[in-house]
Amino acid sequence: QLQLVESGGGLVKPGGSLKLSCATSLSILTFNTMSWYRQAPGKEREMVAIIFRGGTTNYADSVKGRFTMTRDFAKKMVFLQMNSLKPEDTGVYYCYVEVVGSRINYWGQGTQVTVPS
C-alpha cells in the first residue's frame, strides 16, 4: 500500500519562504506524475505544480517564478520550494501521484500553509 506523507507547512510572513516535502513508500519511477495541489478555505482544490516522470515541470500561473518543484530519487521524495509567499498562498497543500500505466492515484493527508495578510 502506497503511503504519501507531506511535511513542512507552517505559518510564515508575507514574503517569506517554506519548503514542503512529500515522502513516498515507493520508487518515484512508479509514478507518471507527481503534483502539489492546494485548497484554500471555501475554494476548490487547484493544482500548483506538477513534475512528469521524465522530469518536466509545470506550474500554475499564480506561482510561476516563486515556486519550484524538485524530486530526489534516493530519498523517494518530492519537494515544493515556495518563495515570496503571499496571503493568497494560504491553504492546505496536498501531494498527489498517478501510478504509471494505470488510473490509480493517491492523495497525501495535506499540510497547512498560512500566510497572514
JOQUI-V397301 format. One record per residue. N is the residue number from 0. NEAR is the number of other ideal C-beta (glycine too) atoms within 8 Angstrom. Layout:
[[N & NEAR] [N & NEAR]]
//
This chain:
[[0 & 3] [1 & 8] [2 & 7] [3 & 14] [4 & 8] [5 & 15] [6 & 8] [7 & 9] [8 & 11] [9 & 8] [10 & 5] [11 & 10] [12 & 7] [13 & 9] [14 & 5] [15 & 8] [16 & 9] [17 & 11] [18 & 9] [19 & 15] [20 & 10] [21 & 15] [22 & 11] [23 & 15] [24 & 8] [25 & 8] [26 & 7] [27 & 11] [28 & 7] [29 & 9] [30 & 13] [31 & 8] [32 & 10] [33 & 12] [34 & 12] [35 & 16] [36 & 11] [37 & 13] [38 & 11] [39 & 8] [40 & 5] [41 & 3] [42 & 8] [43 & 4] [44 & 7] [45 & 9] [46 & 8] [47 & 13] [48 & 15] [49 & 12] [50 & 13] [51 & 9] [52 & 8] [53 & 4] [54 & 6] [55 & 6] [56 & 10] [57 & 5] [58 & 11] [59 & 9] [60 & 5] [61 & 5] [62 & 12] [63 & 8] [64 & 3] [65 & 8] [66 & 12] [67 & 8] [68 & 14] [69 & 8] [70 & 10] [71 & 9] [72 & 8] [73 & 4] [74 & 6] [75 & 11] [76 & 10] [77 & 15] [78 & 12] [79 & 14] [80 & 10] [81 & 13] [82 & 8] [83 & 6] [84 & 15] [85 & 7] [86 & 8] [87 & 7] [88 & 11] [89 & 10] [90 & 11] [91 & 9] [92 & 16] [93 & 14] [94 & 13] [95 & 12] [96 & 14] [97 & 11] [98 & 11] [99 & 9] [100 & 4] [101 & 6] [102 & 4] [103 & 6] [104 & 8] [105 & 9] [106 & 9] [107 & 12] [108 & 8] [109 & 10] [110 & 12] [111 & 9] [112 & 17] [113 & 9] [114 & 15] [115 & 8] [116 & 4]]
//
